[in-house]
Amino acid sequence: MSVAERGPAVARTDSLPVPARRQSPSPAKAVVVIAPWSLTIALGLWGIRRKNTMWGDESVTYQLAHRDLSQIWLTAQHVDLVHALYYAVMHEIFGLFGGGLLTLRLPSVLAMSVAASGVGLLALRLAGPRAGLLAGLVFPLLPQVQKYAQEGRSYAMVCALVTWATYALVVSVPHRARWRWAVYGSTMLLACLLHEFAVLALVAHGVTLVVSRVPRPVLRAWSVTAAGVVAGLLPLAICSAGQSGQVSWIGGPVRLRYFLVVAVVGAACARAPLGVRGPVRLSVLAVPILVLPGLLLLIASLVKPLFVDRYVLYGNIGIALLLGAWMDYCHRRQQSSRNAWIAAVAVLAALVPPSLSLRTPQSRSNDVTAIGATVRKEGRPGDGLLYLSGQHRILTAANPEDTRFLTDLALAQDPVSSNTLAGVELPAQDIAARMLEFVRIVAVRTAGAHSPTNPQEEAKTNTLRRHFHEYGTTHVNGARVTVYLRDHDPSPKADPESSSPGESGGVMR
């Protein structure tokens, strides 16, 4: 009877996925590392230039990373302190490899490829080699991962650091060596210093350990390490709180649909018996890091809007782990392999349009290259240049040649010498007086945005309304460039050098 009772138990054990192996065969581990890394590099290099265009946030990185380290630090005292470390890193990279467009984006490609290898190793440890390979290959195919692998911002680096911090956590649970916890803590702290919201991954890790019911010494070691990370982040968090205006543009959740879709898909995958029972199970690790950071930002948004998909980019670690392990589970259960292949091909086909779209200038909310080129085309030497509002000066700062022959009517001190992003503007009355000295003004404003209500912006709009009339507007991705003429000037039709209103129309975003 006892043998009969044990028989089914043995059969059930055989049907489970292969247990996580601490001593995985070297060839399998090498494949799990190299294959995702190579695929991510290939996808990252594909269309990386986006037709030699750049969007606003990348333009900020480009400009600040070209400043001296002392200037970066002084600028961070006024604005963008949360990204100061990233700008310093990019400054050194620009110094080594030149400050071109490829140098701006290649660090993100490399960081995301390192993250892909880390995802593969995580799944290998928790669910076996096949799951590791599948999870590592799924990760770079995710649209959000493809997008930010090609952006000159800190999010790919943060994702890579969180990935490897998660791997260090999983390794630390059974071994409990202090140096492993030190590696985990230092990696998490570096991620948080690159972007403060990486600290939400720390919360997800804590939930994983609690749900896993790890021994008290392990939970105590994690608590001490987490406290150290928070203590190291605290000075930056306190100082940057005074720059909360940097996120004032967030009116509500930004690209929430992607988060909701992957959260639902991840929860559905987690219902299958993925991986094996052990100190940390794959689903118990993956679901919190997929869901909790975004959920916490959404809860915080009830007080102040903070949710932006890229702030919790590292949540894609969770969905890749779950999808990879789920596909491995289906393969082991031998459930309609033909249908599984058909489904895989259908998913890959569905990913083609977004993958192509992400490599176009229109995939970003603005295109500073096109905006600058439009200003250069519509303006004539000696024209006045006006930004509505002044903070949008960064939209044409990436290439100074675009505005070289125009006079910035509101600028009192340029961005570099004032250690700011957009410079310091003149008092309102001086701006109005300078505007009246020009017969043609080229005005730049973001698409669909309203100028802030301050004296300088009111002086600009009031003077344009009273003394100028609109001659022509060009719509480009993310902005409008408008040429204004003084009311008492001769008709523009009499000026052979002036373009007609019809010629100044552009492609509306």
C-alpha positions in Angstrom: 0.0 0.0 0.0 2.8 2.4 0.9 4.5 1.6 -2.4 1.3 2.3 -4.3 0.9 5.5 -2.5 4.4 6.6 -3.2 4.1 5.7 -6.9 1.9 8.6 -8.0 4.1 11.0 -5.9 7.1 10.0 -8.0 5.2 10.4 -11.2 4.1 13.9 -10.2 7.7 14.8 -9.3 8.9 13.7 -12.7 6.3 15.9 -14.4 7.6 19.1 -12.7 10.2 21.3 -14.3 13.8 20.5 -13.7 14.9 21.8 -10.3 17.1 24.9 -10.1 20.6 23.7 -10.4 23.4 25.3 -8.4 25.9 23.4 -10.5 24.5 24.0 -13.9 26.5 22.6 -16.8 28.8 25.3 -18.2 27.6 25.0 -21.8 24.0 25.5 -20.7 25.0 28.5 -18.6 27.1 30.0 -21.5 24.2 29.7 -23.9 21.8 31.3 -21.4 24.2 34.2 -21.1 25.4 34.7 -24.6 22.1 34.1 -26.6 20.0 36.8 -24.9 23.0 39.2 -24.9 23.5 38.7 -28.6 19.9 39.2 -29.5 19.6 42.3 -27.4 22.7 43.8 -29.0 21.3 43.0 -32.5 17.9 44.6 -31.7 19.6 47.5 -30.1 21.8 48.3 -33.0 19.0 47.9 -35.5 17.9 51.4 -36.4 19.7 52.9 -33.4 20.1 56.3 -35.1 16.3 56.8 -35.7 17.2 58.7 -38.9 19.7 60.8 -37.0 17.0 62.3 -34.7 16.9 63.0 -31.0 14.1 63.7 -28.6 13.9 66.2 -25.7 15.1 64.1 -22.8 18.0 62.8 -24.8 18.9 66.3 -25.8 19.2 67.2 -22.1 21.6 64.3 -21.6 23.5 65.3 -24.7 23.9 68.9 -23.5 24.7 68.3 -19.9 27.1 65.4 -20.6 29.2 67.8 -22.7 29.6 70.2 -19.7 32.5 69.8 -17.2 31.8 67.7 -14.1 31.9 70.9 -12.0 29.2 72.4 -14.3 27.1 69.3 -14.1 27.2 69.4 -10.3 26.3 73.1 -10.2 23.5 72.6 -12.6 22.2 69.7 -10.5 21.8 72.1 -7.6 19.1 73.9 -9.6 17.5 71.1 -11.6 17.6 67.4 -12.5 19.6 66.3 -9.4 18.1 62.8 -9.7 20.0 62.3 -13.0 23.3 64.0 -11.9 25.2 60.7 -11.5 24.0 59.5 -15.0 25.1 62.8 -16.6 28.5 62.4 -14.9 28.8 58.8 -16.2 27.9 59.9 -19.7 30.4 62.8 -19.5 33.2 60.3 -19.0 31.9 58.1 -21.8 31.8 61.1 -24.1 35.3 61.9 -23.1 36.5 58.5 -24.0 34.5 57.8 -27.2 33.3 61.1 -28.5 30.0 62.9 -28.0 28.1 61.6 -31.0 24.6 60.1 -31.3 25.9 56.5 -31.2 27.9 57.2 -28.1 24.8 58.7 -26.5 22.7 55.5 -27.1 25.2 52.6 -27.1 25.6 52.5 -23.3 21.8 51.8 -23.0 22.1 49.0 -25.6 25.0 47.4 -23.7 23.2 47.9 -20.3 20.0 46.2 -21.6 22.0 43.3 -23.1 23.6 42.8 -19.6 20.1 42.9 -18.1 19.0 40.2 -20.7 21.8 37.9 -19.6 20.8 38.5 -16.0 17.2 37.6 -16.7 18.4 34.4 -18.3 20.5 33.4 -15.3 17.7 34.2 -12.9 15.3 31.9 -14.8 18.0 29.2 -15.1 18.6 29.2 -11.4 14.9 29.1 -10.5 13.4 26.9 -13.3 16.2 25.3 -15.3 18.2 25.9 -18.5 15.3 25.9 -21.0 13.4 28.4 -19.0 16.5 30.5 -18.6 17.1 30.6 -22.3 13.5 31.4 -23.1 13.2 34.1 -20.5 16.4 35.7 -21.7 15.2 35.7 -25.3 11.8 37.0 -24.4 13.2 40.0 -22.5 14.8 41.9 -25.4 11.7 41.3 -27.6 9.4 43.2 -25.2 8.5 46.6 -26.8 9.3 48.7 -23.8 12.7 47.0 -23.5 13.4 47.7 -27.2 12.4 51.3 -26.8 14.6 52.2 -23.9 17.5 50.1 -25.1 17.9 52.8 -27.7 17.6 55.9 -25.5 20.3 58.1 -24.1 18.8 58.1 -20.6 19.5 56.2 -17.4 16.6 53.7 -17.5 18.4 50.8 -19.2 21.3 51.1 -16.8 18.9 51.1 -13.8 17.1 48.0 -15.3 20.5 46.2 -15.6 21.5 47.0 -12.1 18.1 45.9 -10.6 18.3 42.7 -12.6 21.7 41.8 -11.2 20.8 43.0 -7.7 17.8 40.6 -7.9 20.2 37.8 -9.0 22.5 38.6 -6.1 19.5 38.4 -3.8 18.5 35.0 -5.0 22.0 33.7 -4.6 22.4 35.2 -1.1 19.3 33.5 0.3 20.8 30.0 0.5 24.4 31.0 1.0 24.0 33.8 3.5 27.6 35.0 3.1 28.0 38.7 4.1 29.9 39.6 1.0 27.0 38.5 -1.1 24.7 40.8 0.8 27.2 43.6 0.3 27.1 43.0 -3.4 23.3 43.0 -3.4 23.2 46.2 -1.4 25.8 48.1 -3.3 24.2 47.2 -6.7 20.8 48.3 -5.4 22.2 51.5 -4.1 23.9 52.3 -7.4 20.6 51.7 -9.2 18.8 54.0 -6.8 21.4 56.8 -7.2 20.9 56.6 -11.0 17.1 56.9 -10.5 15.3 57.1 -7.1 12.3 55.0 -8.1 14.6 52.0 -8.3 14.0 51.8 -4.5 10.6 50.4 -5.3 12.3 47.2 -6.4 13.6 46.9 -2.9 10.1 46.8 -1.7 9.3 44.0 -4.2 12.3 42.0 -3.0 11.2 42.3 0.6 7.7 41.0 -0.3 9.3 38.1 -2.1 11.3 37.1 1.0 8.4 37.4 3.3 6.1 35.3 1.1 8.9 32.8 0.6 9.1 32.5 4.4 12.9 32.5 4.4 14.7 31.9 7.7 14.9 34.8 10.1 18.6 35.3 9.7 18.1 35.8 6.0 15.3 38.3 6.5 17.4 40.1 9.1 20.3 40.3 6.7 18.1 41.7 4.0 16.6 44.2 6.4 20.0 45.5 7.4 21.0 45.7 3.7 17.8 47.5 2.7 18.2 50.0 5.5 21.7 50.7 4.3 20.4 51.3 0.7 17.7 53.6 2.0 20.2 55.5 4.2 22.5 56.0 1.2 19.6 57.2 -1.0 18.1 59.5 1.6 20.3 62.6 1.1 19.6 62.5 -2.7 15.9 62.0 -2.0 15.7 65.0 0.4 17.7 67.3 -1.9 15.8 66.4 -5.0 12.4 66.9 -3.2 12.9 70.6 -3.7 13.0 70.0 -7.5 9.6 68.3 -7.7 8.7 70.8 -10.5 10.7 68.5 -12.8 7.7 66.1 -12.7 5.0 68.8 -12.9 4.4 67.9 -16.5 2.8 64.5 -15.4 -0.9 65.1 -15.6 -1.9 61.5 -15.1 -0.5 58.0 -15.6 1.8 58.0 -18.7 1.4 54.9 -20.9 -0.5 52.9 -18.3 -1.9 50.4 -20.7 1.4 48.5 -21.2 1.7 48.1 -17.4 -1.8 46.8 -17.1 -1.5 44.3 -20.0 1.8 42.8 -18.8 0.5 42.7 -15.2 -2.5 40.7 -16.3 -0.5 38.4 -18.5 2.1 37.9 -15.8 -0.6 37.0 -13.2 -2.1 34.5 -15.6 1.3 32.8 -16.2 2.0 32.7 -12.5 -1.0 30.4 -11.9 0.9 27.6 -13.6 3.3 25.6 -11.4 6.4 27.4 -12.6 9.9 26.4 -11.3 10.3 24.3 -8.2 9.7 24.7 -4.5 12.7 26.1 -2.8 14.0 29.1 -0.9 12.7 31.5 -3.6 10.2 30.3 -6.2 10.2 32.0 -9.6 6.6 33.2 -9.5 7.1 34.6 -6.0 10.0 36.6 -7.2 8.6 37.7 -10.6 5.1 38.8 -9.7 6.1 41.4 -7.0 8.8 43.0 -9.2 6.4 43.1 -12.1 3.4 44.5 -10.2 4.4 46.3 -7.0 6.7 49.2 -8.3 4.0 50.3 -10.8 1.2 49.8 -8.3 3.0 51.9 -5.7 3.5 54.7 -8.2 -0.2 54.6 -9.1 -1.1 54.8 -5.4 1.2 57.7 -4.9 -0.4 59.4 -8.0 -3.6 59.8 -6.0 -1.7 62.5 -4.2 0.7 63.7 -6.9 0.9 62.2 -10.4 4.1 60.2 -10.7 3.4 57.2 -12.8 5.5 57.0 -16.0 6.2 53.6 -17.6 9.9 54.1 -17.9 10.3 54.9 -14.2 9.5 51.2 -13.5 11.1 49.8 -16.6 12.7 47.0 -14.5 9.3 45.5 -14.0 9.9 43.8 -17.4 12.2 41.5 -15.6 9.2 39.9 -14.0 7.1 39.4 -17.2 10.1 37.9 -19.0 10.7 35.4 -16.2 7.1 34.4 -16.1 6.7 34.0 -19.9 9.9 32.1 -20.2 9.0 29.7 -17.3 5.5 29.3 -18.6 6.7 28.3 -22.1 9.1 25.8 -20.5 6.2 24.4 -18.4 4.0 24.0 -21.5 6.9 22.2 -23.3 7.4 19.8 -20.5 3.7 19.0 -20.3 3.8 18.5 -24.0 0.5 20.4 -24.4 -0.2 20.8 -28.1 3.3 21.7 -29.2 2.0 22.6 -32.7 -0.4 25.1 -31.3 2.4 26.5 -29.1 4.6 27.0 -32.2 1.7 28.7 -34.0 1.1 31.0 -31.1 4.8 31.8 -30.8 4.9 32.7 -34.6 1.8 34.9 -34.2 3.3 36.8 -31.3 6.5 37.4 -33.2 4.5 38.6 -36.2 2.5 40.9 -33.9 5.8 42.4 -32.5 7.0 43.4 -36.0 4.9 46.6 -36.4 5.8 48.1 -33.0 9.4 47.1 -33.4 9.5 49.0 -36.8 7.6 51.9 -35.3 10.0 52.3 -32.3 12.8 53.0 -34.7 11.2 56.0 -36.3 11.4 59.7 -35.1 7.6 59.6 -34.6 7.9 57.0 -31.9 8.9 59.7 -29.4 6.8 62.6 -28.1 9.0 65.2 -29.9 11.9 65.4 -32.3 14.4 68.2 -31.4 16.4 67.6 -34.5 13.3 68.4 -36.7 12.4 71.3 -34.5 15.8 72.9 -34.8 15.9 72.3 -38.6 12.5 74.0 -38.9 13.7 77.0 -37.0 16.7 77.2 -39.2 14.6 76.9 -42.3 11.9 79.4 -41.3 14.2 82.0 -39.8 16.3 84.5 -41.6 19.6 86.1 -40.4 18.7 88.9 -38.1 15.3 87.6 -37.1 14.3 87.4 -33.4 13.8 84.1 -31.7 11.3 83.5 -29.0 10.5 80.5 -26.8 7.0 80.0 -25.4 7.9 79.1 -22.7 11.6 79.7 -21.9 12.1 76.2 -20.6 11.6 75.0 -24.2 14.9 76.5 -25.2 16.3 73.0 -24.8 14.4 72.0 -27.9 16.9 73.7 -30.2 20.0 73.6 -28.0 21.4 70.3 -29.3 22.6 71.9 -32.5 23.6 75.6 -32.0 24.0 76.1 -35.7 20.2 76.0 -36.1 19.8 79.3 -34.2 23.2 80.8 -34.9 21.9 83.7 -37.0 18.9 84.5 -34.9 18.7 86.7 -31.8 17.2 85.1 -28.6 15.0 88.0 -27.5 14.4 86.8 -23.9 17.8 85.4 -23.0 19.8 87.2 -20.3 22.3 84.4 -19.5 22.9 81.3 -21.5 22.3 77.8 -20.0 26.0 76.9 -19.6 27.2 80.1 -17.8 24.0 80.1 -15.6 24.4 76.4 -14.8 20.8 75.8 -15.8 19.0 73.7 -18.5 17.3 76.6 -20.3 19.2 79.8 -19.2 18.0 82.8 -17.4 15.5 85.2 -19.0 15.3 89.0 -19.0 12.6 90.9 -16.9 9.2 91.1 -18.6 9.5 94.8 -19.7 12.9 94.2 -21.3 11.6 91.2 -23.3 8.7 93.3 -24.6 11.0 96.2 -25.5 13.4 93.9 -27.4 10.6 92.3 -29.3 9.5 95.6 -30.6 12.9 96.2 -32.2 12.3 93.3 -34.7 10.0 93.0 -37.7 10.2 89.2 -37.8 10.1 86.9 -34.9 10.3 83.1 -35.0 8.4 81.6 -32.0 8.8 78.0 -30.8 6.2 76.4 -28.6 5.5 72.7 -27.8 2.4 71.2 -29.4 -0.7 71.4 -27.3 1.1 73.1 -24.4 0.1 76.3 -22.7 2.7 78.8 -21.6 3.1 79.1 -17.8 1.6 82.2 -16.2 4.6 84.3 -15.2 5.4 87.9 -16.1 7.9 86.9 -18.8 5.5 84.6 -20.6 2.7 87.1 -20.3 4.9 89.8 -21.8 5.7 87.6 -24.8 2.2 86.6 -25.6 0.7 90.1 -25.0 3.3 91.7 -27.2 2.8 89.2 -30.0 -1.0 89.7 -29.8 -0.9 93.5 -29.8 1.9 94.3 -32.3 2.4 91.2 -34.5 0.4 89.0 -36.7 0.9 85.3 -37.5 2.5 84.8 -40.9 2.9 81.0 -41.0 3.1 78.0 -38.8 5.0 74.8 -39.3 3.9 71.7 -37.2 6.7 69.3 -36.4 6.8 66.3 -34.1 6.2 67.8 -30.6 6.2 71.5 -31.5 5.0 74.4 -33.5 7.3 76.9 -35.1 5.5 80.2 -36.0 6.8 83.2 -37.9 5.3 86.6 -36.7 5.5 89.9 -38.6 5.1 93.4 -37.2 1.6 94.8 -38.0 2.9 98.1 -39.6 5.4 96.3 -41.9 4.8 96.0 -45.7 2.8 93.0 -46.9 5.0 89.9 -46.9 3.9 89.3 -50.5 6.0 92.2 -51.5 9.1 90.6 -50.1 10.5 88.1 -52.6 12.6 86.4 -50.0 9.7 85.6 -47.8 8.0 82.3 -48.1 4.2 82.1 -48.5 2.0 80.8 -45.7 1.3 77.7 -47.7 5.0 76.8 -47.8 5.4 77.0 -44.1 2.8 74.3 -43.4 4.3 71.1 -42.1 3.3 67.7 -41.0 1.1 67.9 -38.0 1.8 65.6 -35.2 
